[in-house]
Amino acid sequence: SQASIAIENARLYRNLQTYTQELEVKNTALQQSEAREREKAEQLEQSLYKLQQTQAQLVQTEKISSLGQLVAGVAHEVNNPVSFISGNVCYASGYVRDLLNLIRLYQQEYPNPTPLIRAEAEAIELEYLTEDLPKILASMQVGTDRIRDIMQSLRNFSRVDETQKPVDIH
């Protein structure tokens, strides 16, 4: 009976060792599987982060592209009336010069104007006007030239070139 119990205990002990070894193998496999899953999760997190960064860059690129198109449109729309004004300021300057020469000629030929003409000349400050009007027109021409240069810079900036050029945004 003792031998039977000893054999039974030995068999149970052997089964226990086998079961313990199986548990250790399963535990090791489980730990390896868990490590692989953690690694996959980290890779997925990194992929998600890269995807979010790429998406943000695409959105920013699209915004810049839209801004370039907007700038080109605005530059075109502003350039049309500026060209009209600039072209006409040149003619207006010539016309004003001709009219001022005619007034000077009248003043030379008729040095004694009537009281009504003299009063109107004083009221509109004719002497100051004849000095200032050409300056105003020259200033207008400079202003339209500056606007045209700015619009040209904006159009150049908004153009898509095949080659990348460094640009000073300041």
DODRENKE-435661 format. One line per 4 residues: number of its first residue (from 1); their letters; for each residue x, y, z of N, C-alpha, C, O. Coordinates in steps of 0.2 Angstrom, whole numbers, plus 5000, padded with zeros to 4 digits. Layout:
BEGIN
NUM	a	X Y Z X Y Z X Y Z X Y Z; ...
//
This chain:
BEGIN
1	sqas	5004 4994 5000 5000 5000 5000 5004 5006 5000 5003 5011 4997; 5010 5006 5004 5014 5012 5004 5018 5012 4997 5019 5018 4995; 5019 5007 4994 5023 5007 4987 5018 5010 4982 5019 5014 4978; 5011 5008 4983 5006 5011 4979 5005 5018 4980 5005 5022 4975
5	iaie	5006 5021 4986 5005 5028 4987 5011 5031 4985 5011 5037 4982; 5017 5028 4986 5023 5032 4983 5023 5032 4976 5025 5037 4973; 5021 5027 4972 5021 5027 4965 5016 5032 4963 5017 5036 4958; 5010 5033 4966 5005 5038 4965 5008 5045 4966 5007 5049 4962
9	narl	5011 5046 4971 5014 5052 4973 5019 5054 4968 5020 5060 4966; 5023 5049 4966 5029 5050 4960 5025 5052 4954 5027 5057 4950; 5020 5049 4952 5016 5050 4946 5013 5057 4947 5014 5061 4942; 5010 5059 4952 5007 5066 4953 5013 5071 4953 5012 5076 4950
13	yrnl	5018 5069 4956 5024 5074 4956 5026 5075 4949 5028 5081 4947; 5027 5070 4945 5029 5070 4938 5024 5074 4934 5026 5079 4930; 5018 5073 4935 5013 5077 4932 5013 5084 4934 5012 5089 4930; 5014 5085 4940 5015 5092 4943 5021 5096 4939 5020 5102 4937
17	qtyt	5026 5092 4939 5032 5095 4935 5031 5097 4928 5032 5102 4925; 5027 5092 4925 5026 5093 4918 5021 5099 4917 5022 5103 4913; 5016 5099 4921 5011 5105 4921 5015 5111 4923 5013 5116 4919; 5019 5111 4927 5023 5117 4929 5027 5119 4923 5028 5125 4921
21	qele	5031 5115 4920 5035 5116 4914 5030 5119 4908 5032 5124 4905; 5024 5116 4907 5020 5118 4902 5018 5125 4904 5017 5130 4899; 5016 5127 4910 5014 5133 4912 5020 5138 4911 5019 5144 4909; 5026 5136 4913 5032 5141 4911 5033 5142 4904 5034 5148 4902
25	vknt	5032 5137 4900 5032 5138 4892 5027 5143 4890 5028 5147 4886; 5021 5141 4893 5015 5146 4891 5016 5153 4893 5014 5158 4890; 5019 5154 4899 5020 5160 4902 5025 5164 4898 5024 5170 4896; 5030 5160 4896 5036 5163 4892 5033 5165 4885 5034 5171 4883
29	alqq	5029 5161 4882 5026 5162 4876 5021 5168 4876 5021 5173 4872; 5017 5169 4882 5013 5174 4883 5017 5181 4884 5015 5186 4881; 5022 5180 4888 5026 5186 4888 5029 5189 4882 5029 5195 4880; 5031 5184 4878 5034 5186 4871 5028 5189 4867 5030 5193 4863
33	sear	5023 5186 4867 5017 5188 4863 5015 5195 4865 5014 5200 4861; 5015 5196 4872 5014 5203 4875 5019 5208 4873 5017 5214 4871; 5025 5206 4872 5031 5210 4870 5030 5212 4863 5030 5218 4861; 5028 5207 4859 5027 5208 4852 5021 5213 4851 5021 5218 4847
37	erek	5016 5212 4855 5010 5217 4854 5011 5224 4856 5009 5229 4853; 5015 5224 4862 5018 5231 4864 5022 5234 4858 5021 5240 4857; 5026 5231 4855 5030 5233 4850 5026 5235 4844 5027 5241 4841; 5021 5231 4842 5016 5233 4837 5012 5239 4839 5011 5244 4834
41	aeql	5010 5240 4845 5006 5246 4847 5011 5252 4847 5008 5257 4845; 5017 5251 4848 5022 5257 4848 5023 5259 4841 5023 5265 4839; 5023 5254 4836 5024 5255 4829 5018 5259 4826 5018 5263 4822; 5012 5257 4829 5006 5260 4827 5005 5267 4829 5003 5271 4825
45	eqsl	5008 5268 4835 5008 5275 4838 5012 5279 4834 5011 5285 4832; 5018 5277 4832 5023 5281 4828 5020 5282 4821 5021 5287 4818; 5017 5277 4818 5014 5278 4811 5008 5283 4812 5008 5287 4807; 5004 5283 4817 4999 5288 4818 5002 5295 4819 4999 5299 4815
49	yklq	5007 5295 4822 5010 5302 4823 5013 5305 4817 5012 5310 4815; 5016 5300 4813 5019 5302 4806 5013 5304 4802 5014 5309 4798; 5008 5300 4802 5002 5302 4798 4999 5308 4799 4997 5312 4795; 4999 5310 4806 4996 5316 4808 5001 5322 4806 4998 5327 4804
53	qtqa	5007 5321 4806 5012 5326 4804 5011 5327 4797 5011 5333 4794; 5011 5322 4793 5010 5322 4786 5004 5326 4784 5004 5330 4779; 4998 5324 4787 4992 5328 4786 4992 5335 4788 4990 5339 4784; 4996 5337 4793 4996 5344 4795 5001 5348 4790 4999 5353 4788
57	qlvq	5006 5344 4787 5010 5347 4782 5006 5348 4775 5007 5353 4772; 5002 5343 4774 4998 5344 4768 4993 5349 4768 4992 5353 4764; 4990 5350 4774 4985 5356 4775 4989 5362 4775 4986 5367 4772; 4995 5363 4778 4998 5369 4777 5000 5371 4770 5000 5376 4768
61	teki	5002 5365 4766 5004 5366 4759 4998 5369 4755 4999 5373 4751; 4992 5366 4757 4986 5368 4753 4985 5375 4755 4982 5379 4751; 4985 5377 4761 4984 5384 4763 4989 5389 4760 4987 5394 4757; 4995 5387 4759 5000 5391 4756 4998 5392 4748 4999 5397 4745
65	sslg	4996 5386 4745 4994 5386 4738 4988 5390 4737 4988 5394 4733; 4983 5390 4742 4977 5394 4741 4979 5401 4742 4977 5406 4738; 4984 5403 4747 4986 5410 4748 4989 5412 4741 4988 5418 4740; 4993 5408 4738 4997 5410 4732 4992 5412 4727 4993 5417 4723
69	qlva	4987 5408 4726 4982 5409 4721 4978 5415 4723 4976 5419 4718; 4976 5416 4729 4973 5422 4731 4977 5429 4730 4974 5434 4727; 4983 5428 4731 4988 5434 4730 4988 5435 4723 4988 5441 4721; 4989 5430 4719 4989 5431 4711 4983 5435 4709 4983 5439 4705
73	gvah	4977 5432 4711 4971 5436 4709 4970 5443 4712 4968 5447 4708; 4972 5444 4718 4972 5451 4720 4976 5455 4716 4975 5461 4715; 4983 5453 4715 4987 5457 4712 4985 5458 4705 4986 5464 4702; 4982 5454 4701 4979 5455 4695 4973 5460 4695 4973 5465 4691
77	evnn	4969 5459 4700 4963 5464 4700 4965 5471 4702 4962 5476 4700; 4970 5472 4706 4973 5478 4708 4977 5481 4702 4977 5487 4701; 4981 5477 4699 4985 5479 4693 4981 5483 4688 4984 5487 4685; 4975 5480 4686 4971 5483 4681 4970 5491 4682 4971 5495 4678
81	pvsf	4966 5492 4688 4965 5500 4689 4971 5504 4690 4972 5509 4688; 4977 5501 4693 4983 5504 4694 4986 5506 4687 4988 5512 4686; 4986 5501 4682 4988 5503 4676 4984 5508 4672 4987 5512 4669; 4978 5508 4673 4974 5513 4670 4975 5520 4673 4976 5525 4669
85	isgn	4976 5520 4680 4978 5527 4683 4985 5529 4681 4986 5535 4679; 4989 5524 4681 4996 5526 4679 4997 5529 4672 5000 5534 4671; 4993 5526 4668 4993 5528 4661 4990 5535 4660 4993 5539 4656; 4985 5536 4664 4981 5542 4663 4985 5548 4667 4984 5554 4665
89	vcya	4988 5546 4672 4992 5552 4676 4997 5555 4671 4999 5561 4671; 5000 5551 4667 5005 5553 4662 5002 5559 4657 5005 5564 4656; 4996 5557 4655 4993 5561 4650 4990 5568 4654 4991 5573 4652; 4988 5566 4660 4985 5572 4664 4991 5577 4666 4990 5583 4666
93	sgyv	4997 5574 4667 5002 5579 4669 5004 5583 4663 5005 5589 4663; 5004 5580 4657 5005 5584 4651 4999 5589 4650 5001 5595 4648; 4993 5587 4651 4988 5592 4650 4988 5598 4655 4987 5604 4653; 4990 5596 4661 4991 5601 4666 4996 5606 4665 4996 5612 4665
97	rdll	5002 5603 4662 5008 5607 4660 5005 5612 4655 5007 5618 4655; 5002 5609 4650 4999 5614 4644 4995 5619 4647 4995 5625 4645; 4990 5617 4651 4985 5622 4654 4989 5628 4658 4988 5634 4658; 4994 5626 4662 4998 5630 4666 5002 5635 4662 5003 5641 4663
101	nlir	5005 5632 4656 5008 5636 4651 5004 5642 4648 5005 5647 4647; 4998 5639 4647 4993 5644 4644 4991 5649 4649 4990 5655 4647; 4990 5648 4655 4988 5653 4660 4994 5658 4661 4993 5664 4661; 5000 5655 4661 5006 5660 4661 5006 5664 4655 5008 5670 4656
105	lyqq	5005 5662 4649 5004 5666 4643 4999 5671 4644 5000 5677 4642; 4993 5669 4646 4988 5674 4647 4990 5680 4652 4989 5685 4651; 4994 5677 4658 4996 5682 4662 5001 5687 4659 5002 5693 4661; 5005 5684 4655 5010 5689 4651 5007 5694 4646 5009 5699 4646
109	eypn	5002 5691 4643 4999 5695 4638 4994 5700 4640 4993 5705 4638; 4991 5698 4646 4986 5702 4649 4988 5703 4657 4985 5699 4661; 4993 5707 4658 4995 5708 4665 4990 5711 4670 4991 5710 4676; 4985 5714 4667 4980 5717 4672 4973 5714 4671 4969 5716 4667
113	ptpl	4972 5708 4675 4965 5705 4674 4960 5709 4677 4961 5714 4681; 4954 5707 4675 4948 5710 4678 4947 5709 4685 4950 5704 4687; 4944 5713 4689 4943 5712 4696 4940 5705 4697 4942 5701 4702; 4935 5702 4693 4932 5696 4694 4937 5690 4693 4938 5686 4698
117	irae	4942 5691 4688 4947 5686 4687 4952 5686 4693 4954 5681 4695; 4954 5692 4695 4959 5693 4700 4956 5690 4707 4960 5686 4710; 4950 5691 4708 4946 5688 4714 4946 5681 4714 4948 5677 4719; 4945 5678 4708 4944 5670 4708 4951 5667 4708 4952 5662 4711
121	aeai	4956 5671 4706 4963 5668 4706 4966 5668 4713 4969 5664 4715; 4964 5673 4717 4965 5674 4724 4961 5668 4728 4964 5665 4733; 4955 5667 4726 4951 5662 4730 4954 5655 4729 4954 5651 4734; 4956 5654 4723 4958 5647 4722 4966 5646 4723 4969 5641 4722
125	eley	4969 5652 4725 4976 5652 4726 4980 5650 4720 4984 5645 4720; 4979 5653 4715 4981 5651 4708 4989 5650 4708 4992 5646 4705; 4993 5655 4712 5000 5654 4712 5002 5648 4715 5006 5644 4713; 4999 5646 4721 5001 5640 4725 4999 5634 4720 5002 5629 4720
129	lted	4993 5635 4717 4990 5629 4713 4995 5627 4708 4996 5622 4706; 4997 5633 4704 5002 5631 4698 5008 5628 4701 5012 5625 4697; 5010 5629 4707 5017 5626 4709 5015 5619 4712 5019 5614 4711; 5009 5618 4715 5008 5612 4719 5005 5606 4714 5007 5600 4715
133	lpki	5001 5608 4709 4998 5603 4705 5003 5599 4701 5002 5593 4701; 5008 5601 4698 5013 5596 4695 5016 5592 4700 5018 5586 4699; 5017 5594 4706 5020 5590 4712 5015 5585 4714 5017 5579 4715; 5009 5586 4714 5004 5581 4716 5004 5576 4710 5003 5570 4712
137	lasm	5004 5578 4704 5003 5573 4699 5010 5569 4699 5009 5563 4697; 5015 5572 4700 5022 5568 4700 5021 5563 4706 5024 5557 4705; 5019 5565 4712 5018 5561 4718 5013 5555 4716 5014 5549 4718; 5008 5556 4712 5003 5551 4710 5006 5546 4706 5005 5540 4706
141	qvgt	5011 5548 4701 5014 5544 4697 5019 5539 4701 5019 5533 4700; 5022 5542 4706 5027 5538 4710 5023 5533 4714 5025 5527 4714; 5017 5535 4716 5013 5530 4720 5010 5525 4716 5011 5519 4718; 5008 5526 4710 5006 5521 4705 5012 5516 4703 5011 5510 4703
145	drir	5017 5519 4702 5023 5515 4701 5025 5510 4706 5027 5504 4705; 5024 5513 4713 5026 5509 4718 5021 5503 4719 5022 5497 4720; 5014 5505 4718 5009 5500 4718 5010 5494 4713 5010 5488 4714; 5012 5497 4707 5013 5492 4701 5019 5487 4703 5019 5481 4702
149	dimq	5025 5490 4706 5030 5486 4708 5028 5481 4714 5030 5475 4713; 5024 5483 4718 5022 5478 4724 5018 5473 4721 5018 5467 4722; 5013 5475 4716 5009 5470 4713 5013 5465 4709 5012 5459 4709; 5018 5467 4705 5023 5463 4702 5026 5458 4706 5027 5452 4705
153	slrn	5028 5461 4712 5032 5456 4717 5027 5451 4719 5029 5445 4720; 5021 5453 4721 5016 5448 4723 5014 5443 4717 5014 5437 4719; 5014 5445 4711 5013 5440 4706 5019 5435 4705 5018 5429 4704; 5025 5438 4705 5031 5434 4705 5031 5429 4711 5033 5423 4710
157	fsrv	5029 5431 4717 5029 5427 4722 5024 5421 4722 5025 5415 4724; 5018 5423 4719 5013 5418 4718 5014 5413 4712 5010 5408 4712; 5019 5414 4708 5020 5410 4702 5023 5403 4705 5027 5403 4709; 5021 5398 4702 5024 5391 4703 5030 5390 4698 5029 5390 4692
161	detq	5036 5390 4701 5042 5389 4697 5044 5382 4697 5042 5378 4702; 5047 5379 4692 5049 5373 4692 5055 5372 4697 5056 5367 4700; 5059 5377 4697 5065 5377 4702 5063 5381 4708 5060 5386 4708; 5065 5378 4714 5064 5381 4720 5069 5387 4721 5075 5386 4720
165	kpvd	5067 5392 4723 5071 5398 4724 5070 5400 4732 5065 5400 4734; 5076 5401 4735 5075 5404 4742 5072 5411 4742 5074 5415 4738; 5067 5412 4746 5064 5418 4747 5064 5421 4754 5063 5418 4759; 5066 5428 4754 5066 5431 4760 5059 5434 4762 5057 5439 4759
169	ih	5056 5431 4766 5049 5433 4768 5048 5439 4772 5043 5442 4772; 5054 5441 4774 5053 5448 4778 5054 5453 4773 5054 5459 4775
//
